[in-house]
Structure formats: structure tokens, C-alpha cells
Amino acid sequence: MEAIAQRVTHDPLVMGGKPCIRGMRITVGTIIGLIAAKHTHDDILTIYPHLEKDDISAALFYAALLLTK
């Protein structure tokens, strides 16, 4: 959980407080949307070169946590 908390951040000054990856303007929703559109992890890392593979995993885990609440 701590690793997720370090990668998925909330800041009201960044993207209106939506959950983002490491304070960047890349939202969890953007990553989930790309995966839903059948982009591979490698595609996403090419589109957003500042992301790391663990960022994608954290976004997926975060989304799963929200669905189980």
C-alpha cells in the first residue's frame, strides 16, 4: 500500500485533485483508459516516457481498490 501511496498522489493544484502518478499531470484515469483501449504497457511507456512500469501497476491497483470499496 505504501508503494501505491508514493506513486498515486492527490493535489488540488494538479489536475483538479484527481489521482495522478507521482505528481505529474498523468491521471490514473488516463492510464486505465489507455489500457481499456487495448494499449500495451509498452505503448503507454512510449506515449508517456516519464512513466515507469511500476506506475502503471500502481494505477491498476489503485483503480481496483476503488472498485472494492
Number of C-alpha atoms within 10 A of each C-alpha: 8 7 10 18 13 13 21 22 18 17 13 9 9 16 15 11 12 18 24 24 24 17 17 16 14 18 22 22 15 14 22 16 12 14 16 10 9 10 13 12 16 12 13 18 15 11 10 12 10 10 16 16 11 12 22 20 15 21 23 17 16 18 15 11 10 8 8 6 5
